[in-house]
Every structure is written in structure tokens, then in C-alpha cells.
């Protein structure tokens, strides 16, 4: 049985590698490389957003306290307007972005939210998810519809596992 699983996983790995190689060989990535070379500052700032603390309402101490209280927390960043630059690379307008700390839903949250998501009761799902899972950040910004929907879309993804597997025992 272990050999069969090993062979199956090896075949799957070869398949994924083959598909990835096929896709990469047929896609011209030169424009992407040129963009990154010409806009390195913007690319670096976009890459740093999820990992960084960007608001005064979220500090490392607050995050640590929330981790103690809830064990698993994540940062959700909603970018409403990206930073704009002129031709010389000078910032014309700062990015409008907001950050929130959300907790991982526990079983009672899943029992409450999953039926609402399945029945497409978006308003009720959104209200309950934000009330129960957003534990810090730019809470006042949730009055903005774009910010609200950005957070809700991430919360909706949080109630589904990243991957599940079923195998014969």
C-alpha cells in the first residue's frame, strides 16, 4: 500500500512538473521581467504588503497578544488605490490601503458561516463573519464598501481548508 501511494505521488509530481514546464516554455515572461526591472520599488512594496505591518492600529505587540488569545491569526490587507508614480518614479499619490487582523474560525464559526455561504446569503455571511472573525485593525474603514467586500472575500476563503485528501486506510 505504501509503495502504491509512493508511486502515485511520484507520478503526480512528474505530471505537475511536466505541465509547469510546458506552460513556462510557451509563455513569454520578458514583459513581466521588464516591468519588474523598471518598477522595482513598486514590485518590492507590493510583495511586502502581506508580511508587513502598515498601520498604526496594528503593532507587533497587538499581533502577539491576539496570537496568545486566538492562537491562529492572519493579516488581511485591502488595497483600494495603489500608489501612483510619475515617469521619474516619484510618488504622486500614496496608496490607500487598510489592514485587519482576523482569527481562524473555530468549529462554531464554521457551523454558523458555512450554511450562509452555501445558501449565498452574502449580507448575513458578511456581517457575521466580520463581527466574529475580525479582531483588530482599521475597523472604521469597514464602512467603505470596497474595503468591506475585500475583507469579506478573504473571510469566505478562510472557511474552506487549503486542501483535503481522502484515501483508503
N, C-alpha and C positions, 0 to 999 in steps of 0.2 A: 504494500500500500504506500509506504514512504517513497519507494522507488518511482511509483506511478505519479505521485504528486511532484516529485523532483523532475521527472521527465516532462510533465505537463508545464511546470513553471519555466523550465528551460526553453521549451517550445514557445511559450508565451513571450519570454524575453527576446528570443530571436525574432519573432514576429513584430514586436514593438520596435526593436532596433531596425529591422528592415523597412518598416513603414516610415519611421522617423528619417532614416537615411534617404528614402525615396522622396519624401516631402522636401527635405533640405536641399537635395540635389536639383529639384525642379523649381525652387523659389529663388529669385534674385534678391539677396539681402543687402546689396550695395546701397540702395536708398536708405535703408534703416541705419547702416553704418555711417553714411554721410550725415544723416540727421543727428545721430549721437555725437559725431565729431564736431559739428557746427553748433550744437546746442548742449554741450556737455553739462553746463551749470543747471539747466532745466531738467535734464535727464537724471542728474545726481539728486536734485531736490525731489523729483517725483519718486525715485527709488527710496529715498529716506523717509518719506511721509509715514508709512505704516509703522516703522520701528521707532520713530522719534516722538517725543512729547512736544507738542507745538502750542499748547495753550497754557495760560496761567492757572486755569481751573484744574489742570491735571499735572501733578508733580510726581516724581518718583516715590515720594513718601505716601501720597494718596494711593498710588497703584499698589504699593506694598501692603498698605492697610487693607485694601479691598481684596488682595490675594489671600491674606490671612482670613478674612471674613468669608469669602466665597470660594476660595481655592483656585478656581479657573476663571480668569478674566481676559478679555481681549480689548484692543483699541480699535474703534471704528472711526475712520476719517472720511468725511464727506467734503469733497472739493466742489464748490458751487461755481466758482470762476477761477481758472488757472492764472498764474502770474503772467503778465504781458510785458514783452520787451521790445525795444526799438531795434533798428538794424544793427546798431553798435553793441547790443547786448545789455543796454541799461534798462533797468526796471521802470516801466511806465506806470503800471498799477500792480499792487500786491495781490497775491492770491486770496480769495475768500474761501476759507476752509474752516471746518469745525471738527472737533474730536470728542468722542464719547468712550466711556468705559462701560462695557457690557459684560454681564456674567454668563457663564454657561448655564443653559436651562437644566433644571433637575427634572426628575420624573413627573412631579406635579405640574410643572410648567408645560411639559410635553403633552400631558393629558388635557390640559386646558387649551393649548395653542394648536395642536395638530388637527383636531376636528374643524376648527375655524379655518385653517389653511386649506384643508381638503374641500370644505364647502365653499371656498372662495369668498368668505366673509372678511374681506380685506380690512374694512374700517374697524371692525371689532378685534380682529387679529392684531392690527397695528396698535390700537390703544392698549390692549392687554400686554402685548409684547414689550412695548416701551415702558409701561408702568412697572412691569415685573423684572425686566432684564437690564435696562439702562440704569447703572448705579453711579455714574459720575460723568463729568464733562460739561459741555456747553448746553446745558439743559434748556435755557431760554431760547436758544437757536432752533429748537424743535417746533417753534411756532411758524417757522418758514416752511412752506410746503415742500420745497426741493430737498431741504435738509431732512425733514421728517421722512419722506419717501426713501431717501438714501439710507437712513438708519434702518427703516422697516425692511428694505430689500436684503440687507445683511442679516437682520434678525431672522428672516424667513429661511435663509440658508443655514442658520445655526441650528434649526430644529431637525435637520437631516444629518445623519452621520456622513463622514467623509467617504467611507467605503464599508461595505459589509460583505461577508463571504458565507457561503453555505457549502458544506462538504459532507460526504458520508463519513461516519465515525468508524 
